[in-house]
Amino acid sequence: MTDFERKVYQIIVNMHLYGKNPTLDDLKRKTGKSEEEIRTAVKSILMKGELKWNKKERKWLI
């Protein structure tokens, strides 16, 4: 995982622990990166199997 991917992953995990589901705007604000960069990082994390998205419940599975 790259440093940025690790940062995005950690933000998602930390917010998940507090019962929140980070939005794209949350990630943009916390990372200071563009939507495209965040989407690329999240796709990479998903491809590596570190995170999964539950479409039915609309939340991350850690």
Gaussian input, Z-matrix of N, CA and C with variables (Angstrom, degrees):
# hf/3-21g

backbone

0 1
 N
 C     1     B1
 C     2     B2     1     A1
 N     3     B3     2     A2     1     D1
 C     4     B4     3     A3     2     D2
 C     5     B5     4     A4     3     D3
 N     6     B6     5     A5     4     D4
 C     7     B7     6     A6     5     D5
 C     8     B8     7     A7     6     D6
 N     9     B9     8     A8     7     D7
 C    10    B10     9     A9     8     D8
 C    11    B11    10    A10     9     D9
 N    12    B12    11    A11    10    D10
 C    13    B13    12    A12    11    D11
 C    14    B14    13    A13    12    D12
 N    15    B15    14    A14    13    D13
 C    16    B16    15    A15    14    D14
 C    17    B17    16    A16    15    D15
 N    18    B18    17    A17    16    D16
 C    19    B19    18    A18    17    D17
 C    20    B20    19    A19    18    D18
 N    21    B21    20    A20    19    D19
 C    22    B22    21    A21    20    D20
 C    23    B23    22    A22    21    D21
 N    24    B24    23    A23    22    D22
 C    25    B25    24    A24    23    D23
 C    26    B26    25    A25    24    D24
 N    27    B27    26    A26    25    D25
 C    28    B28    27    A27    26    D26
 C    29    B29    28    A28    27    D27
 N    30    B30    29    A29    28    D28
 C    31    B31    30    A30    29    D29
 C    32    B32    31    A31    30    D30
 N    33    B33    32    A32    31    D31
 C    34    B34    33    A33    32    D32
 C    35    B35    34    A34    33    D33
 N    36    B36    35    A35    34    D34
 C    37    B37    36    A36    35    D35
 C    38    B38    37    A37    36    D36
 N    39    B39    38    A38    37    D37
 C    40    B40    39    A39    38    D38
 C    41    B41    40    A40    39    D39
 N    42    B42    41    A41    40    D40
 C    43    B43    42    A42    41    D41
 C    44    B44    43    A43    42    D42
 N    45    B45    44    A44    43    D43
 C    46    B46    45    A45    44    D44
 C    47    B47    46    A46    45    D45
 N    48    B48    47    A47    46    D46
 C    49    B49    48    A48    47    D47
 C    50    B50    49    A49    48    D48
 N    51    B51    50    A50    49    D49
 C    52    B52    51    A51    50    D50
 C    53    B53    52    A52    51    D51
 N    54    B54    53    A53    52    D52
 C    55    B55    54    A54    53    D53
 C    56    B56    55    A55    54    D54
 N    57    B57    56    A56    55    D55
 C    58    B58    57    A57    56    D56
 C    59    B59    58    A58    57    D57
 N    60    B60    59    A59    58    D58
 C    61    B61    60    A60    59    D59
 C    62    B62    61    A61    60    D60
 N    63    B63    62    A62    61    D61
 C    64    B64    63    A63    62    D62
 C    65    B65    64    A64    63    D63
 N    66    B66    65    A65    64    D64
 C    67    B67    66    A66    65    D65
 C    68    B68    67    A67    66    D66
 N    69    B69    68    A68    67    D67
 C    70    B70    69    A69    68    D68
 C    71    B71    70    A70    69    D69
 N    72    B72    71    A71    70    D70
 C    73    B73    72    A72    71    D71
 C    74    B74    73    A73    72    D72
 N    75    B75    74    A74    73    D73
 C    76    B76    75    A75    74    D74
 C    77    B77    76    A76    75    D75
 N    78    B78    77    A77    76    D76
 C    79    B79    78    A78    77    D77
 C    80    B80    79    A79    78    D78
 N    81    B81    80    A80    79    D79
 C    82    B82    81    A81    80    D80
 C    83    B83    82    A82    81    D81
 N    84    B84    83    A83    82    D82
 C    85    B85    84    A84    83    D83
 C    86    B86    85    A85    84    D84
 N    87    B87    86    A86    85    D85
 C    88    B88    87    A87    86    D86
 C    89    B89    88    A88    87    D87
 N    90    B90    89    A89    88    D88
 C    91    B91    90    A90    89    D89
 C    92    B92    91    A91    90    D90
 N    93    B93    92    A92    91    D91
 C    94    B94    93    A93    92    D92
 C    95    B95    94    A94    93    D93
 N    96    B96    95    A95    94    D94
 C    97    B97    96    A96    95    D95
 C    98    B98    97    A97    96    D96
 N    99    B99    98    A98    97    D97
 C   100   B100    99    A99    98    D98
 C   101   B101   100   A100    99    D99
 N   102   B102   101   A101   100   D100
 C   103   B103   102   A102   101   D101
 C   104   B104   103   A103   102   D102
 N   105   B105   104   A104   103   D103
 C   106   B106   105   A105   104   D104
 C   107   B107   106   A106   105   D105
 N   108   B108   107   A107   106   D106
 C   109   B109   108   A108   107   D107
 C   110   B110   109   A109   108   D108
 N   111   B111   110   A110   109   D109
 C   112   B112   111   A111   110   D110
 C   113   B113   112   A112   111   D111
 N   114   B114   113   A113   112   D112
 C   115   B115   114   A114   113   D113
 C   116   B116   115   A115   114   D114
 N   117   B117   116   A116   115   D115
 C   118   B118   117   A117   116   D116
 C   119   B119   118   A118   117   D117
 N   120   B120   119   A119   118   D118
 C   121   B121   120   A120   119   D119
 C   122   B122   121   A121   120   D120
 N   123   B123   122   A122   121   D121
 C   124   B124   123   A123   122   D122
 C   125   B125   124   A124   123   D123
 N   126   B126   125   A125   124   D124
 C   127   B127   126   A126   125   D125
 C   128   B128   127   A127   126   D126
 N   129   B129   128   A128   127   D127
 C   130   B130   129   A129   128   D128
 C   131   B131   130   A130   129   D129
 N   132   B132   131   A131   130   D130
 C   133   B133   132   A132   131   D131
 C   134   B134   133   A133   132   D132
 N   135   B135   134   A134   133   D133
 C   136   B136   135   A135   134   D134
 C   137   B137   136   A136   135   D135
 N   138   B138   137   A137   136   D136
 C   139   B139   138   A138   137   D137
 C   140   B140   139   A139   138   D138
 N   141   B141   140   A140   139   D139
 C   142   B142   141   A141   140   D140
 C   143   B143   142   A142   141   D141
 N   144   B144   143   A143   142   D142
 C   145   B145   144   A144   143   D143
 C   146   B146   145   A145   144   D144
 N   147   B147   146   A146   145   D145
 C   148   B148   147   A147   146   D146
 C   149   B149   148   A148   147   D147
 N   150   B150   149   A149   148   D148
 C   151   B151   150   A150   149   D149
 C   152   B152   151   A151   150   D150
 N   153   B153   152   A152   151   D151
 C   154   B154   153   A153   152   D152
 C   155   B155   154   A154   153   D153
 N   156   B156   155   A155   154   D154
 C   157   B157   156   A156   155   D155
 C   158   B158   157   A157   156   D156
 N   159   B159   158   A158   157   D157
 C   160   B160   159   A159   158   D158
 C   161   B161   160   A160   159   D159
 N   162   B162   161   A161   160   D160
 C   163   B163   162   A162   161   D161
 C   164   B164   163   A163   162   D162
 N   165   B165   164   A164   163   D163
 C   166   B166   165   A165   164   D164
 C   167   B167   166   A166   165   D165
 N   168   B168   167   A167   166   D166
 C   169   B169   168   A168   167   D167
 C   170   B170   169   A169   168   D168
 N   171   B171   170   A170   169   D169
 C   172   B172   171   A171   170   D170
 C   173   B173   172   A172   171   D171
 N   174   B174   173   A173   172   D172
 C   175   B175   174   A174   173   D173
 C   176   B176   175   A175   174   D174
 N   177   B177   176   A176   175   D175
 C   178   B178   177   A177   176   D176
 C   179   B179   178   A178   177   D177
 N   180   B180   179   A179   178   D178
 C   181   B181   180   A180   179   D179
 C   182   B182   181   A181   180   D180
 N   183   B183   182   A182   181   D181
 C   184   B184   183   A183   182   D182
 C   185   B185   184   A184   183   D183

   B1=1.4457
   B2=1.5242
   B3=1.3056
   B4=1.4652
   B5=1.5325
   B6=1.3166
   B7=1.4641
   B8=1.5265
   B9=1.3310
   B10=1.4615
   B11=1.5283
   B12=1.3341
   B13=1.4618
   B14=1.5233
   B15=1.3187
   B16=1.4628
   B17=1.5310
   B18=1.3238
   B19=1.4650
   B20=1.5330
   B21=1.3237
   B22=1.4657
   B23=1.5254
   B24=1.3186
   B25=1.4654
   B26=1.5239
   B27=1.3140
   B28=1.4577
   B29=1.5285
   B30=1.3229
   B31=1.4646
   B32=1.5290
   B33=1.3286
   B34=1.4639
   B35=1.5223
   B36=1.3390
   B37=1.4662
   B38=1.5219
   B39=1.3242
   B40=1.4635
   B41=1.5248
   B42=1.3209
   B43=1.4581
   B44=1.5250
   B45=1.3319
   B46=1.4628
   B47=1.5324
   B48=1.3268
   B49=1.4638
   B50=1.5289
   B51=1.3264
   B52=1.4580
   B53=1.5234
   B54=1.3334
   B55=1.4542
   B56=1.5185
   B57=1.3158
   B58=1.4620
   B59=1.5186
   B60=1.3042
   B61=1.4487
   B62=1.5292
   B63=1.3368
   B64=1.4632
   B65=1.5245
   B66=1.3086
   B67=1.4603
   B68=1.5298
   B69=1.2999
   B70=1.4581
   B71=1.5289
   B72=1.3272
   B73=1.4705
   B74=1.5282
   B75=1.3455
   B76=1.4722
   B77=1.5262
   B78=1.3279
   B79=1.4656
   B80=1.5239
   B81=1.3288
   B82=1.4668
   B83=1.5271
   B84=1.3211
   B85=1.4640
   B86=1.5359
   B87=1.3238
   B88=1.4640
   B89=1.5283
   B90=1.3460
   B91=1.4640
   B92=1.5183
   B93=1.3275
   B94=1.4561
   B95=1.5203
   B96=1.3168
   B97=1.4695
   B98=1.5241
   B99=1.3195
   B100=1.4629
   B101=1.5286
   B102=1.3298
   B103=1.4619
   B104=1.5289
   B105=1.3175
   B106=1.4693
   B107=1.5357
   B108=1.3267
   B109=1.4696
   B110=1.5295
   B111=1.3201
   B112=1.4643
   B113=1.5168
   B114=1.3251
   B115=1.4679
   B116=1.5258
   B117=1.3098
   B118=1.4647
   B119=1.5334
   B120=1.3251
   B121=1.4705
   B122=1.5230
   B123=1.3332
   B124=1.4725
   B125=1.5266
   B126=1.3303
   B127=1.4668
   B128=1.5240
   B129=1.3267
   B130=1.4535
   B131=1.5353
   B132=1.3283
   B133=1.4729
   B134=1.5281
   B135=1.3294
   B136=1.4628
   B137=1.5283
   B138=1.3316
   B139=1.4683
   B140=1.5295
   B141=1.3281
   B142=1.4706
   B143=1.5236
   B144=1.3313
   B145=1.4529
   B146=1.5176
   B147=1.3226
   B148=1.4657
   B149=1.5296
   B150=1.3236
   B151=1.4614
   B152=1.5153
   B153=1.3328
   B154=1.4586
   B155=1.5161
   B156=1.3260
   B157=1.4552
   B158=1.5269
   B159=1.3237
   B160=1.4533
   B161=1.5261
   B162=1.3278
   B163=1.4631
   B164=1.5224
   B165=1.3266
   B166=1.4586
   B167=1.5299
   B168=1.3331
   B169=1.4700
   B170=1.5235
   B171=1.3252
   B172=1.4712
   B173=1.5339
   B174=1.3416
   B175=1.4655
   B176=1.5164
   B177=1.3299
   B178=1.4598
   B179=1.5164
   B180=1.3288
   B181=1.4620
   B182=1.5151
   B183=1.3012
   B184=1.4615
   B185=1.5133
   A1=109.52
   A2=115.25
   A3=118.99
   A4=109.11
   A5=116.40
   A6=120.43
   A7=110.90
   A8=116.47
   A9=119.65
   A10=111.51
   A11=116.98
   A12=120.71
   A13=110.21
   A14=116.40
   A15=121.69
   A16=110.56
   A17=115.91
   A18=120.97
   A19=110.39
   A20=116.85
   A21=121.26
   A22=109.84
   A23=116.70
   A24=121.62
   A25=110.50
   A26=117.19
   A27=121.69
   A28=111.40
   A29=117.63
   A30=121.05
   A31=110.01
   A32=116.89
   A33=121.52
   A34=110.45
   A35=117.02
   A36=121.34
   A37=110.84
   A38=117.20
   A39=120.21
   A40=111.91
   A41=117.51
   A42=119.79
   A43=110.80
   A44=116.68
   A45=121.68
   A46=110.62
   A47=116.92
   A48=121.28
   A49=111.69
   A50=116.76
   A51=121.26
   A52=112.24
   A53=116.48
   A54=121.63
   A55=114.95
   A56=116.17
   A57=119.74
   A58=109.90
   A59=114.61
   A60=121.32
   A61=107.11
   A62=118.83
   A63=120.03
   A64=112.29
   A65=115.53
   A66=120.88
   A67=108.33
   A68=115.10
   A69=119.86
   A70=109.86
   A71=116.54
   A72=120.00
   A73=111.56
   A74=117.35
   A75=120.84
   A76=109.89
   A77=115.91
   A78=120.18
   A79=111.35
   A80=117.17
   A81=120.36
   A82=110.20
   A83=116.56
   A84=120.92
   A85=111.27
   A86=116.98
   A87=120.41
   A88=113.52
   A89=117.07
   A90=119.70
   A91=113.02
   A92=117.02
   A93=120.47
   A94=112.92
   A95=116.45
   A96=121.22
   A97=110.25
   A98=115.53
   A99=121.39
   A100=110.70
   A101=114.68
   A102=121.16
   A103=110.84
   A104=116.14
   A105=120.72
   A106=111.46
   A107=116.78
   A108=120.70
   A109=110.95
   A110=116.86
   A111=120.88
   A112=110.56
   A113=116.58
   A114=119.91
   A115=111.45
   A116=117.17
   A117=121.43
   A118=110.34
   A119=116.68
   A120=121.03
   A121=110.88
   A122=116.87
   A123=120.27
   A124=110.42
   A125=117.56
   A126=120.51
   A127=110.78
   A128=116.42
   A129=120.92
   A130=110.80
   A131=116.56
   A132=120.97
   A133=110.03
   A134=116.60
   A135=120.55
   A136=110.85
   A137=116.81
   A138=121.10
   A139=111.79
   A140=116.03
   A141=120.73
   A142=111.76
   A143=117.58
   A144=121.29
   A145=114.59
   A146=117.58
   A147=120.84
   A148=111.11
   A149=117.02
   A150=123.29
   A151=109.22
   A152=115.14
   A153=120.76
   A154=107.45
   A155=116.33
   A156=122.14
   A157=108.16
   A158=116.72
   A159=121.96
   A160=107.49
   A161=116.45
   A162=120.72
   A163=111.73
   A164=116.22
   A165=120.53
   A166=111.19
   A167=116.33
   A168=121.45
   A169=112.58
   A170=116.15
   A171=123.31
   A172=112.16
   A173=114.25
   A174=118.62
   A175=110.58
   A176=114.70
   A177=121.55
   A178=110.83
   A179=115.72
   A180=122.68
   A181=106.76
   A182=116.38
   A183=121.18
   A184=109.95
   D1=139.54
   D2=176.40
   D3=-76.48
   D4=168.63
   D5=178.57
   D6=-59.64
   D7=-42.86
   D8=-178.93
   D9=-66.34
   D10=-41.64
   D11=177.25
   D12=-60.90
   D13=-41.51
   D14=178.98
   D15=-62.85
   D16=-39.66
   D17=179.56
   D18=-64.90
   D19=-47.10
   D20=179.10
   D21=-61.85
   D22=-44.68
   D23=179.20
   D24=-59.14
   D25=-45.54
   D26=-178.40
   D27=-65.14
   D28=-38.64
   D29=176.66
   D30=-62.01
   D31=-45.73
   D32=-179.93
   D33=-62.32
   D34=-45.27
   D35=179.95
   D36=-62.74
   D37=-47.72
   D38=-178.44
   D39=-62.04
   D40=-43.38
   D41=179.32
   D42=-67.67
   D43=-35.19
   D44=177.92
   D45=-62.69
   D46=-38.36
   D47=179.90
   D48=-63.45
   D49=-27.24
   D50=178.40
   D51=-96.71
   D52=14.39
   D53=175.79
   D54=75.42
   D55=20.29
   D56=179.75
   D57=-113.44
   D58=151.50
   D59=177.95
   D60=-112.52
   D61=109.96
   D62=-175.24
   D63=-64.34
   D64=135.06
   D65=176.27
   D66=-89.69
   D67=170.82
   D68=177.14
   D69=-61.11
   D70=-39.00
   D71=178.04
   D72=-63.62
   D73=-38.60
   D74=176.27
   D75=-59.76
   D76=-46.86
   D77=-178.18
   D78=-66.51
   D79=-38.19
   D80=178.15
   D81=-63.71
   D82=-42.62
   D83=-178.89
   D84=-68.02
   D85=-41.73
   D86=-175.86
   D87=-76.96
   D88=-27.23
   D89=-178.51
   D90=-100.94
   D91=-26.05
   D92=-176.53
   D93=75.21
   D94=17.22
   D95=-178.62
   D96=-106.42
   D97=168.91
   D98=-178.98
   D99=-80.36
   D100=164.85
   D101=178.33
   D102=-58.39
   D103=-42.08
   D104=-178.55
   D105=-62.33
   D106=-43.73
   D107=179.74
   D108=-64.77
   D109=-39.47
   D110=179.74
   D111=-68.06
   D112=-44.64
   D113=178.82
   D114=-61.00
   D115=-40.46
   D116=178.33
   D117=-62.63
   D118=-44.47
   D119=-179.67
   D120=-64.96
   D121=-44.05
   D122=-179.45
   D123=-64.63
   D124=-41.77
   D125=177.92
   D126=-60.59
   D127=-41.04
   D128=179.39
   D129=-64.42
   D130=-42.51
   D131=178.65
   D132=-63.51
   D133=-40.99
   D134=178.58
   D135=-64.47
   D136=-42.19
   D137=-179.67
   D138=-63.85
   D139=-32.29
   D140=179.44
   D141=-79.53
   D142=-9.02
   D143=177.10
   D144=82.96
   D145=12.26
   D146=-179.30
   D147=-75.58
   D148=-32.02
   D149=-179.98
   D150=-130.09
   D151=155.59
   D152=172.53
   D153=-136.58
   D154=148.37
   D155=-179.65
   D156=-108.87
   D157=125.60
   D158=176.52
   D159=-91.97
   D160=105.08
   D161=-176.08
   D162=-65.73
   D163=-36.24
   D164=-176.74
   D165=-65.02
   D166=-49.03
   D167=-178.69
   D168=-89.72
   D169=-9.51
   D170=-179.68
   D171=55.34
   D172=53.02
   D173=175.14
   D174=-152.23
   D175=164.54
   D176=-177.30
   D177=-78.18
   D178=144.45
   D179=172.20
   D180=-110.22
   D181=117.88
   D182=-175.02
   D183=-99.59

